[in-house]
Amino acid sequence: MKTRSRIYQIIRLAIITALYVTLTIVLSFISYGDIQFRIAEILILLCFFRKDYGIALVLGCAIANFFSPLGIVDVIFGTLATVFSVLCVMKAKNLLIASIYPVVFNGIIIGLELFYVLDLPFFLSMISVAIGEAVVVMVLGNLIFFKLKKNAGFLELIEANQNCK
């Protein structure tokens, strides 16, 4: 029975990884650059309900960033921003607070990346990335997940094991 459970876990994480990559690439015109609304970032809030989704999201971000115009630099630093975000979201006890972490980490790290690689103004880059992240995660993400966290079927589907109330 443990083998079956482990297989389901791997499948669940693979689906989330694929979903993150697909959403990012299909919507690439708004997923990269100094003004970005990476819709896939909503998925980071899954870590609020179950920590192991972090693995899928970090891997999904790394794969998606191979398609970034900034190449390997974005693979490294974009993924680093996701690692920090995921680690903090996992530990959060409040969904609204959890949604702040991706805004802060992406704003600062991607802002610095755009400053060093594309020579864009740091403060403006940081603010524009943070605003895009806030719209996606804090507004859309919270609207979606505040509703979904009240749905027992959803919590069962994602096998939520924390912050289920």
TORPA-4810 file (N, C-alpha, C, O; in nm, 3 decimals):
<nodes>
NODE_1_0.081_-0.119_0.000_0.000_0.000_0.000_0.086_0.127_0.000_0.047_0.227_-0.059_M
NODE_2_0.202_0.122_0.065_0.290_0.238_0.067_0.341_0.271_-0.074_0.355_0.388_-0.109_K
NODE_3_0.369_0.168_-0.153_0.417_0.189_-0.289_0.311_0.262_-0.371_0.343_0.355_-0.446_T
NODE_4_0.186_0.221_-0.357_0.077_0.284_-0.430_0.064_0.431_-0.389_0.044_0.518_-0.473_R
NODE_5_0.073_0.458_-0.260_0.064_0.594_-0.209_0.179_0.680_-0.264_0.158_0.796_-0.300_S
NODE_6_0.297_0.624_-0.269_0.414_0.697_-0.321_0.397_0.726_-0.470_0.435_0.834_-0.517_R
NODE_7_0.342_0.632_-0.544_0.317_0.652_-0.687_0.217_0.765_-0.707_0.237_0.851_-0.793_I
NODE_8_0.109_0.768_-0.628_0.011_0.875_-0.636_0.074_1.010_-0.604_0.043_1.111_-0.668_Y
NODE_9_0.163_1.012_-0.505_0.231_1.136_-0.470_0.316_1.186_-0.587_0.313_1.305_-0.620_Q
NODE_10_0.391_1.098_-0.649_0.475_1.135_-0.763_0.389_1.187_-0.878_0.424_1.286_-0.942_I
NODE_11_0.279_1.119_-0.905_0.188_1.163_-1.012_0.131_1.301_-0.981_0.127_1.388_-1.068_I
NODE_12_0.087_1.320_-0.856_0.030_1.448_-0.814_0.132_1.561_-0.833_0.097_1.667_-0.885_R
NODE_13_0.256_1.538_-0.792_0.359_1.640_-0.805_0.397_1.663_-0.951_0.425_1.776_-0.991_L
NODE_14_0.399_1.557_-1.030_0.430_1.571_-1.173_0.325_1.655_-1.244_0.357_1.735_-1.332_A
NODE_15_0.199_1.636_-1.206_0.090_1.714_-1.267_0.107_1.862_-1.234_0.090_1.947_-1.321_I
NODE_16_0.140_1.893_-1.109_0.159_2.033_-1.069_0.279_2.094_-1.140_0.274_2.208_-1.185_I
NODE_17_0.388_2.017_-1.152_0.506_2.065_-1.225_0.468_2.097_-1.369_0.501_2.204_-1.420_T
NODE_18_0.401_2.004_-1.433_0.361_2.022_-1.573_0.265_2.140_-1.589_0.274_2.215_-1.686_A
NODE_19_0.175_2.157_-1.494_0.081_2.268_-1.500_0.153_2.402_-1.488_0.123_2.496_-1.561_L
NODE_20_0.250_2.410_-1.396_0.327_2.533_-1.380_0.402_2.566_-1.509_0.397_2.680_-1.558_Y
NODE_21_0.471_2.468_-1.565_0.547_2.489_-1.688_0.454_2.530_-1.802_0.482_2.626_-1.874_V
NODE_22_0.346_2.457_-1.819_0.254_2.484_-1.929_0.192_2.624_-1.918_0.191_2.698_-2.016_T
NODE_23_0.142_2.659_-1.801_0.084_2.793_-1.784_0.186_2.902_-1.814_0.153_3.004_-1.875_L
NODE_24_0.310_2.882_-1.771_0.414_2.982_-1.792_0.449_2.995_-1.939_0.459_3.107_-1.991_T
NODE_25_0.466_2.884_-2.006_0.508_2.889_-2.147_0.394_2.934_-2.238_0.414_3.016_-2.327_I
NODE_26_0.275_2.881_-2.217_0.160_2.920_-2.301_0.132_3.070_-2.286_0.094_3.137_-2.382_V
NODE_27_0.150_3.121_-2.166_0.128_3.263_-2.140_0.260_3.339_-2.132_0.273_3.434_-2.055_L
NODE_28_0.358_3.296_-2.211_0.493_3.353_-2.202_0.496_3.504_-2.227_0.584_3.574_-2.176_S
NODE_29_0.402_3.555_-2.304_0.399_3.698_-2.332_0.375_3.782_-2.206_0.403_3.902_-2.205_F
NODE_30_0.322_3.719_-2.100_0.306_3.792_-1.972_0.382_3.725_-1.857_0.369_3.767_-1.742_I
NODE_31_0.460_3.622_-1.889_0.528_3.546_-1.784_0.671_3.590_-1.758_0.727_3.557_-1.653_S
NODE_32_0.731_3.662_-1.850_0.872_3.701_-1.838_0.886_3.852_-1.858_0.798_3.916_-1.915_Y
NODE_33_0.998_3.906_-1.811_1.027_4.046_-1.836_1.005_4.135_-1.716_0.979_4.089_-1.605_G
NODE_34_1.016_4.267_-1.742_1.006_4.363_-1.631_0.861_4.388_-1.590_0.836_4.430_-1.477_D
NODE_35_0.767_4.362_-1.678_0.626_4.367_-1.642_0.573_4.227_-1.666_0.560_4.184_-1.781_I
NODE_36_0.542_4.157_-1.558_0.501_4.017_-1.573_0.386_3.983_-1.480_0.375_4.031_-1.367_Q
NODE_37_0.300_3.898_-1.533_0.187_3.844_-1.458_0.190_3.693_-1.479_0.114_3.639_-1.558_F
NODE_38_0.280_3.626_-1.407_0.297_3.482_-1.423_0.185_3.410_-1.349_0.191_3.387_-1.229_R
NODE_39_0.083_3.374_-1.425_-0.037_3.311_-1.371_-0.004_3.182_-1.294_-0.071_3.150_-1.195_I
NODE_40_0.097_3.111_-1.337_0.137_2.986_-1.270_0.176_3.008_-1.124_0.173_2.914_-1.045_A
NODE_41_0.211_3.130_-1.088_0.251_3.160_-0.951_0.137_3.138_-0.850_0.163_3.120_-0.731_E
NODE_42_0.015_3.138_-0.898_-0.098_3.108_-0.809_-0.077_2.972_-0.741_-0.116_2.953_-0.626_I
NODE_43_-0.016_2.880_-0.814_0.004_2.744_-0.763_0.093_2.739_-0.639_0.088_2.641_-0.564_L
NODE_44_0.172_2.841_-0.616_0.259_2.844_-0.498_0.175_2.832_-0.370_0.223_2.781_-0.269_I
NODE_45_0.053_2.879_-0.374_-0.032_2.872_-0.255_-0.072_2.729_-0.221_-0.124_2.705_-0.112_L
NODE_46_-0.050_2.634_-0.311_-0.074_2.493_-0.277_0.014_2.449_-0.160_-0.025_2.362_-0.082_L
NODE_47_0.133_2.509_-0.148_0.225_2.475_-0.038_0.166_2.511_0.097_0.209_2.458_0.200_C
NODE_48_0.071_2.600_0.099_0.004_2.637_0.223_-0.074_2.518_0.277_-0.092_2.505_0.398_F
NODE_49_-0.121_2.432_0.188_-0.203_2.317_0.226_-0.126_2.186_0.236_-0.168_2.094_0.305_F
NODE_50_-0.015_2.179_0.166_0.065_2.057_0.167_0.208_2.092_0.124_0.229_2.142_0.013_R
NODE_51_0.303_2.066_0.210_0.441_2.109_0.187_0.508_2.047_0.064_0.588_2.113_-0.002_K
NODE_52_0.476_1.921_0.033_0.551_1.858_-0.075_0.522_1.918_-0.213_0.591_1.886_-0.309_D
NODE_53_0.419_2.003_-0.223_0.397_2.072_-0.350_0.515_2.165_-0.382_0.535_2.202_-0.498_Y
NODE_54_0.590_2.202_-0.282_0.707_2.288_-0.304_0.805_2.229_-0.402_0.863_2.301_-0.484_G
NODE_55_0.826_2.099_-0.395_0.917_2.030_-0.488_0.870_2.050_-0.631_0.950_2.085_-0.719_I
NODE_56_0.742_2.029_-0.654_0.685_2.042_-0.789_0.696_2.186_-0.840_0.726_2.208_-0.957_A
NODE_57_0.672_2.281_-0.753_0.674_2.421_-0.795_0.814_2.471_-0.824_0.835_2.547_-0.918_L
NODE_58_0.910_2.430_-0.744_1.049_2.469_-0.770_1.096_2.407_-0.902_1.158_2.474_-0.984_V
NODE_59_1.067_2.280_-0.921_1.104_2.214_-1.045_1.033_2.277_-1.165_1.095_2.300_-1.269_L
NODE_60_0.903_2.304_-1.150_0.828_2.369_-1.258_0.883_2.505_-1.294_0.893_2.539_-1.412_G
NODE_61_0.919_2.582_-1.194_0.977_2.714_-1.217_1.111_2.702_-1.290_1.137_2.776_-1.385_C
NODE_62_1.195_2.611_-1.246_1.326_2.592_-1.310_1.309_2.554_-1.457_1.375_2.610_-1.544_A
NODE_63_1.221_2.460_-1.485_1.198_2.417_-1.623_1.142_2.533_-1.706_1.189_2.559_-1.816_I
NODE_64_1.041_2.602_-1.653_0.980_2.713_-1.726_1.081_2.824_-1.754_1.075_2.888_-1.859_A
NODE_65_1.173_2.847_-1.661_1.270_2.954_-1.679_1.377_2.922_-1.783_1.450_3.012_-1.825_N
NODE_66_1.388_2.797_-1.825_1.476_2.764_-1.937_1.426_2.830_-2.066_1.501_2.847_-2.161_F
NODE_67_1.297_2.867_-2.068_1.238_2.931_-2.185_1.237_3.082_-2.174_1.188_3.151_-2.264_F
NODE_68_1.290_3.134_-2.065_1.296_3.278_-2.042_1.396_3.344_-2.136_1.498_3.284_-2.171_S
NODE_69_1.367_3.466_-2.178_1.465_3.541_-2.259_1.597_3.563_-2.185_1.700_3.589_-2.247_P
NODE_70_1.595_3.553_-2.052_1.717_3.573_-1.974_1.796_3.444_-1.953_1.903_3.446_-1.894_L
NODE_71_1.743_3.332_-2.001_1.815_3.205_-2.001_1.854_3.156_-1.864_1.776_3.160_-1.769_G
NODE_72_1.977_3.109_-1.855_2.027_3.041_-1.735_2.024_3.132_-1.612_2.009_3.084_-1.499_I
NODE_73_2.040_3.262_-1.633_2.035_3.355_-1.519_1.896_3.348_-1.453_1.884_3.348_-1.331_V
NODE_74_1.792_3.341_-1.536_1.657_3.331_-1.482_1.631_3.194_-1.421_1.556_3.181_-1.324_D
NODE_75_1.692_3.093_-1.479_1.678_2.958_-1.420_1.732_2.961_-1.277_1.670_2.907_-1.186_V
NODE_76_1.845_3.023_-1.259_1.908_3.027_-1.126_1.833_3.120_-1.031_1.789_3.078_-0.925_I
NODE_77_1.819_3.246_-1.069_1.765_3.344_-0.975_1.613_3.341_-0.965_1.558_3.362_-0.857_F
NODE_78_1.545_3.314_-1.075_1.399_3.299_-1.068_1.361_3.180_-0.982_1.266_3.186_-0.904_G
NODE_79_1.437_3.072_-0.998_1.411_2.953_-0.917_1.445_2.979_-0.770_1.376_2.930_-0.681_T
NODE_80_1.549_3.054_-0.746_1.586_3.090_-0.608_1.472_3.168_-0.541_1.440_3.144_-0.425_L
NODE_81_1.412_3.261_-0.614_1.298_3.337_-0.560_1.184_3.242_-0.526_1.116_3.259_-0.424_A
NODE_82_1.162_3.142_-0.609_1.056_3.045_-0.583_1.089_2.958_-0.462_1.001_2.928_-0.382_T
NODE_83_1.215_2.919_-0.447_1.255_2.840_-0.331_1.225_2.917_-0.202_1.164_2.862_-0.110_V
NODE_84_1.267_3.042_-0.195_1.242_3.122_-0.075_1.092_3.139_-0.052_1.045_3.127_0.061_F
NODE_85_1.017_3.166_-0.158_0.872_3.183_-0.146_0.806_3.057_-0.093_0.726_3.062_0.001_S
NODE_86_0.840_2.945_-0.153_0.781_2.816_-0.115_0.812_2.784_0.031_0.723_2.741_0.105_V
NODE_87_0.935_2.804_0.073_0.972_2.774_0.212_0.890_2.857_0.310_0.849_2.806_0.414_L
NODE_88_0.868_2.982_0.279_0.790_3.068_0.369_0.640_3.036_0.363_0.573_3.036_0.466_C
NODE_89_0.588_3.008_0.244_0.445_2.974_0.231_0.416_2.846_0.308_0.311_2.834_0.371_V
NODE_90_0.507_2.751_0.304_0.490_2.624_0.375_0.471_2.644_0.526_0.396_2.571_0.590_M
NODE_91_0.539_2.743_0.580_0.538_2.765_0.725_0.427_2.860_0.769_0.398_2.871_0.889_K
NODE_92_0.365_2.928_0.675_0.262_3.027_0.708_0.138_2.960_0.767_0.106_2.846_0.734_A
NODE_93_0.070_3.031_0.852_-0.054_2.982_0.914_-0.175_3.062_0.865_-0.289_3.031_0.902_K
NODE_94_-0.151_3.164_0.784_-0.257_3.250_0.733_-0.237_3.264_0.582_-0.127_3.298_0.537_N
NODE_95_-0.342_3.239_0.504_-0.330_3.240_0.358_-0.291_3.378_0.304_-0.211_3.387_0.212_L
NODE_96_-0.346_3.482_0.360_-0.312_3.617_0.313_-0.165_3.647_0.339_-0.097_3.702_0.252_L
NODE_97_-0.116_3.614_0.455_0.026_3.634_0.487_0.112_3.548_0.394_0.214_3.595_0.344_I
NODE_98_0.070_3.425_0.370_0.145_3.336_0.280_0.160_3.397_0.142_0.264_3.380_0.078_A
NODE_99_0.059_3.467_0.096_0.063_3.523_-0.039_0.156_3.643_-0.051_0.190_3.684_-0.162_S
NODE_100_0.197_3.699_0.060_0.290_3.814_0.058_0.432_3.771_0.021_0.504_3.845_-0.046_I
NODE_101_0.473_3.651_0.065_0.611_3.607_0.044_0.654_3.604_-0.103_0.761_3.655_-0.135_Y
NODE_102_0.575_3.547_-0.193_0.617_3.548_-0.334_0.630_3.690_-0.390_0.715_3.716_-0.476_P
NODE_103_0.546_3.781_-0.343_0.552_3.920_-0.389_0.686_3.982_-0.350_0.754_4.044_-0.432_V
NODE_104_0.723_3.964_-0.225_0.847_4.022_-0.174_0.970_3.958_-0.240_1.056_4.029_-0.292_V
NODE_105_0.978_3.825_-0.237_1.097_3.759_-0.292_1.113_3.780_-0.441_1.223_3.805_-0.489_F
NODE_106_1.005_3.770_-0.517_1.014_3.792_-0.661_1.045_3.937_-0.692_1.125_3.966_-0.780_N
NODE_107_0.981_4.028_-0.620_1.009_4.170_-0.642_1.157_4.201_-0.625_1.217_4.265_-0.711_G
NODE_108_1.215_4.156_-0.516_1.356_4.187_-0.487_1.450_4.109_-0.579_1.535_4.168_-0.645_I
NODE_109_1.435_3.978_-0.585_1.532_3.895_-0.660_1.521_3.918_-0.810_1.622_3.935_-0.877_I
NODE_110_1.399_3.917_-0.864_1.383_3.939_-1.007_1.414_4.085_-1.042_1.468_4.113_-1.148_I
NODE_111_1.380_4.176_-0.951_1.418_4.316_-0.971_1.569_4.331_-0.985_1.617_4.402_-1.073_G
NODE_112_1.643_4.265_-0.897_1.791_4.268_-0.907_1.839_4.202_-1.035_1.932_4.251_-1.100_L
NODE_113_1.778_4.092_-1.071_1.815_4.020_-1.194_1.796_4.112_-1.316_1.885_4.121_-1.400_E
NODE_114_1.683_4.179_-1.324_1.657_4.269_-1.437_1.753_4.388_-1.436_1.793_4.436_-1.542_L
NODE_115_1.788_4.434_-1.318_1.883_4.544_-1.305_2.021_4.503_-1.357_2.081_4.577_-1.436_F
NODE_116_2.071_4.387_-1.315_2.205_4.345_-1.355_2.213_4.292_-1.499_2.311_4.318_-1.568_Y
NODE_117_2.112_4.221_-1.543_2.118_4.159_-1.675_2.073_4.254_-1.786_2.137_4.263_-1.890_V
NODE_118_1.963_4.325_-1.763_1.908_4.412_-1.868_1.935_4.560_-1.844_1.894_4.644_-1.924_L
NODE_119_2.004_4.591_-1.734_2.037_4.730_-1.699_1.912_4.817_-1.684_1.912_4.935_-1.718_D
NODE_120_1.806_4.755_-1.633_1.683_4.830_-1.606_1.692_4.891_-1.467_1.764_4.839_-1.381_L
NODE_121_1.622_5.000_-1.442_1.628_5.062_-1.309_1.579_4.964_-1.202_1.471_4.906_-1.212_P
NODE_122_1.661_4.947_-1.099_1.631_4.848_-0.996_1.496_4.873_-0.930_1.411_4.784_-0.926_F
NODE_123_1.477_4.993_-0.877_1.355_5.020_-0.801_1.231_5.000_-0.886_1.134_4.940_-0.841_F
NODE_124_1.233_5.051_-1.009_1.116_5.035_-1.098_1.093_4.889_-1.134_0.979_4.843_-1.141_L
NODE_125_1.201_4.816_-1.157_1.189_4.673_-1.189_1.131_4.597_-1.070_1.042_4.514_-1.085_S
NODE_126_1.183_4.627_-0.952_1.135_4.561_-0.831_0.986_4.588_-0.811_0.909_4.497_-0.783_M
NODE_127_0.946_4.713_-0.826_0.806_4.750_-0.806_0.717_4.687_-0.912_0.609_4.637_-0.879_I
NODE_128_0.759_4.688_-1.038_0.673_4.632_-1.143_0.657_4.481_-1.129_0.548_4.428_-1.150_S
NODE_129_0.765_4.411_-1.093_0.755_4.266_-1.071_0.667_4.238_-0.949_0.583_4.148_-0.952_V
NODE_130_0.686_4.315_-0.843_0.607_4.295_-0.721_0.459_4.322_-0.746_0.373_4.251_-0.694_A
NODE_131_0.428_4.424_-0.826_0.288_4.453_-0.856_0.226_4.339_-0.935_0.114_4.295_-0.905_I
NODE_132_0.296_4.290_-1.035_0.246_4.177_-1.113_0.223_4.055_-1.026_0.122_3.986_-1.038_G
NODE_133_0.318_4.028_-0.938_0.307_3.913_-0.847_0.191_3.934_-0.749_0.120_3.839_-0.716_E
NODE_134_0.173_4.056_-0.703_0.064_4.085_-0.609_-0.072_4.064_-0.676_-0.164_4.009_-0.615_A
NODE_135_-0.084_4.108_-0.799_-0.211_4.090_-0.871_-0.240_3.941_-0.886_-0.353_3.897_-0.863_V
NODE_136_-0.139_3.865_-0.925_-0.159_3.722_-0.950_-0.179_3.644_-0.820_-0.278_3.571_-0.807_V
NODE_137_-0.088_3.658_-0.725_-0.092_3.573_-0.605_-0.184_3.631_-0.497_-0.270_3.560_-0.445_V
NODE_138_-0.165_3.758_-0.464_-0.243_3.814_-0.353_-0.389_3.837_-0.390_-0.478_3.816_-0.308_M
NODE_139_-0.414_3.879_-0.513_-0.553_3.906_-0.551_-0.618_3.780_-0.608_-0.708_3.724_-0.547_V
NODE_140_-0.571_3.735_-0.725_-0.632_3.617_-0.788_-0.616_3.492_-0.702_-0.711_3.418_-0.680_L
NODE_141_-0.493_3.470_-0.655_-0.466_3.351_-0.573_-0.552_3.343_-0.450_-0.607_3.238_-0.418_G
NODE_142_-0.563_3.455_-0.379_-0.645_3.455_-0.257_-0.793_3.439_-0.289_-0.865_3.368_-0.218_N
NODE_143_-0.840_3.503_-0.395_-0.981_3.486_-0.434_-1.010_3.338_-0.461_-1.113_3.285_-0.417_L
NODE_144_-0.921_3.273_-0.532_-0.940_3.133_-0.567_-0.927_3.043_-0.444_-1.015_2.961_-0.417_I
NODE_145_-0.818_3.058_-0.371_-0.790_2.964_-0.262_-0.875_2.988_-0.137_-0.898_2.894_-0.061_F
NODE_146_-0.922_3.110_-0.113_-1.014_3.130_-0.001_-1.143_3.052_-0.023_-1.201_2.999_0.071_F
NODE_147_-1.187_3.046_-0.149_-1.305_2.965_-0.183_-1.272_2.816_-0.176_-1.347_2.738_-0.116_K
NODE_148_-1.161_2.777_-0.237_-1.127_2.635_-0.245_-1.098_2.572_-0.109_-1.126_2.454_-0.088_L
NODE_149_-1.043_2.651_-0.017_-1.010_2.591_0.114_-1.135_2.554_0.194_-1.125_2.483_0.294_K
NODE_150_-1.251_2.601_0.151_-1.378_2.566_0.215_-1.443_2.446_0.148_-1.547_2.398_0.193_K
NODE_151_-1.382_2.397_0.042_-1.438_2.286_-0.036_-1.368_2.156_0.003_-1.251_2.136_-0.028_N
NODE_152_-1.440_2.069_0.070_-1.383_1.941_0.118_-1.332_1.856_0.002_-1.231_1.788_0.015_A
NODE_153_-1.402_1.859_-0.111_-1.359_1.782_-0.228_-1.225_1.828_-0.281_-1.141_1.747_-0.320_G
NODE_154_-1.204_1.960_-0.282_-1.075_2.014_-0.326_-0.964_1.973_-0.230_-0.858_1.929_-0.274_F
NODE_155_-0.988_1.988_-0.101_-0.887_1.953_-0.002_-0.851_1.804_-0.009_-0.736_1.767_0.010_L
NODE_156_-0.950_1.722_-0.037_-0.925_1.579_-0.053_-0.845_1.553_-0.181_-0.752_1.473_-0.182_E
NODE_157_-0.882_1.622_-0.289_-0.813_1.605_-0.417_-0.665_1.637_-0.406_-0.581_1.562_-0.458_L
NODE_158_-0.631_1.746_-0.340_-0.490_1.785_-0.328_-0.422_1.717_-0.209_-0.304_1.737_-0.184_I
NODE_159_-0.499_1.635_-0.137_-0.449_1.563_-0.019_-0.390_1.660_0.082_-0.282_1.637_0.136_E
NODE_160_-0.463_1.768_0.108_-0.419_1.870_0.204_-0.396_1.806_0.340_-0.476_1.725_0.386_A
NODE_161_-0.286_1.844_0.404_-0.257_1.790_0.537_-0.216_1.899_0.637_-0.166_1.868_0.745_N
NODE_162_-0.238_2.026_0.601_-0.212_2.136_0.693_-0.301_2.255_0.654_-0.343_2.266_0.538_Q
NODE_163_-0.327_2.341_0.748_-0.406_2.463_0.725_-0.539_2.437_0.654_-0.579_2.513_0.566_N
NODE_164_-0.606_2.331_0.691_-0.730_2.291_0.623_-0.854_2.357_0.680_-0.964_2.334_0.629_C
NODE_165_-0.842_2.438_0.783_-0.960_2.498_0.846_-0.973_2.643_0.811_-1.067_2.709_0.856_K
</nodes>
